[in-house]
Amino acid sequence: WAPMLATFSLPMEDSDDPSTVALCLNGFRFAIRVTSVLCLETQRDAFVTSLSKFTLLHAPGNMQPKNVDAIKVLALIGKEDGNHLNDAWVHILKCVSRFDLVNQVAAGEMTSDLLLAHSNLDTSNMNRERGNSLRRHAQKAISKFRPGSHDKGPGRPINRKGSREEIPASNASSASSSPGSKSAADDYDFRQEYDSQGATGSSSNGGHKMELLPPPPGVLELIDPMEVNRMYFVSDQLNSDAILHFIRALCEVSIEELRSNSPRLFSLTKIVEIAHFNMNRIRLVWSRIWAQLSEFFVIVGCHHHLQVAIHAVDSLRQLAMKFLERDELANYTFQNDFMKPFVVMMRQSGSVEIRELIIRCVSQMILARVSNVKSGWKSMFMVFTQAAADEQRSIVALSFETIEKIVREHFAHITETETSTFTDCVNCLIAFTNSNFNMDISLNAIAFLRFCALKLAEGAIGNLQLPESNQKGRAEAQKARASSFTDTDVDMYFWFPLLAGLSELTFDSRPAIRRSALEVLFDILKDHGSLFSDSFWARVFDSILLPIFDHVRADRMESIADDSAFELEPPATDGEGGHRDDIDAWLYETCTHCLQHLVNLFVQFYKQVHPVYPRVLDLLTGFIRRPHERLAAVGVAALERLLVDAGPLFSSEIWDAVLASLSGLMVDIQPDIRQLVADQQVTGPSGEPGGSAGAG
């Protein structure tokens, strides 16, 4: 193979005779074909790299017709032998990218790196005035790259019949020829600068710039740009393995373009086209393709250059909109996989503009394709859950607007295909209840949790227990569902995230949130408790209600009481004693109300919950045993109410247990007279302070 490489290279370099050049290029072409089919990777790469150097795209000022012929042969190899090129695709795609740059400079158009440079200046000015300008910028970004928003240029693909075809993402070449682009740089010399190294224009000299000399006149006219780009829009003819190699190489070239000091968008726009053309492949192949593309979009979506990241996010939005037009197969989660890059970018991006753009894109997709969203709900709720914890008030408000619209108007679609998304919706709402930016958002989220509980109790999210083969109507399913919720895994999976979220909110530092969460929690239990089985109620008490008082019953509360943390004092107004006031407010307001609700619940559903009476009785007597007087008084009041209201319902066995508990309680809380006498004897009759009276 080495002698053949030398045989083809030397005449190609020294001769300008067309017939000699044609023979050498055919030698390269067939050598690459043979080595590719035989999987001789080293020999194949040697021929491909040698041929790519003969294109002279790294020094276009010296290009000759034979170099244009080398470009044609490379494009032909990509079209005819693409199924066997494997890793050699990288060299070919770098040449195609470089050819696009040379073609743009020769035509006097604004290249994408200069276009991004001008956009970056606008961005730096915009960052000085965030707020309303932020929303305008994000909305403008969506329309900026919308299909058909630019004039059709030489870089646009053609369909099988040779006519121009609209594609999902704007081409960097055609974007540069739009009227807006020309007006932005009317006085700029587009041929002035370029990255000096690499076929893709990436800099390897520390960002050093060189003057880019255009090819001699008439040289580029020997080749049609569409002939070079044809390999992209016939990529759907590649086999299942070849398309993966092709996309992997294209992503590598695109990352190299974007990594330079002057990033270019050519390969990024081609990736969007490739995804569009190959979206009709079988789902198994498409899932393997998207596994590579999703990782690429996450990297580019978190790019430090704002305009590059915006273009990536908007390109992903366009692909997602196209993908959501297709019906999802049963028991598949392709939509969820497709939407995951939005979730990762929302978590990793440090740009406020990008995070807001993601929220707007996801909101647009949901509202435009709500009837087609199936497994995609999971990733969408994850995006909004992440947005609920964002540090920007505008992002939190914007995301909750969409959640509010979904729950109010499209709740039926959430669990239409997969009922487990109900829990994702609940977790998302709970995340918004913890937002400290807007009290109204938190209160509305709690109200929506009440609505979700109502839908769950009514069976509106589907029959959780009947087998899938049962074809009963919705009314019959709801009637059958009215039996009860049990402590099975499926019922616990749906109910407990909702109830546990409200239970945790009873510890919120905001009094309005504590009161609202407490009210909604016990209202849900009172309104729908008749559907709960005895075992389910036992789990509710053990896992939801009684843990609310765990920190009160803990032994460490004694040390807090000894430090006078619960001493009754006027509320601090100057910021001092804030932690003590929070504890006091919880004890004397929220805790008291919670105990009252707990007793009322026990009385109302005594038939179902009476097996848990030992734990309830232990809770109340535990309050009474506390050394803090007000805390003990709360327990006495609750115990009195329990005995008065539920006493007529108690059996003789329960009364025996109650009386035994009261008897032990009286022994535990009576003063230790012997200690008092001993202390008095130590201090003497003078009345000077001595030992402290102990309380047991």
Beta strands, then each sheet from edge to edge (+ up, - down):
strand 1: 194-195
strand 2: 209-210
sheet 1: 1+ 2-
end
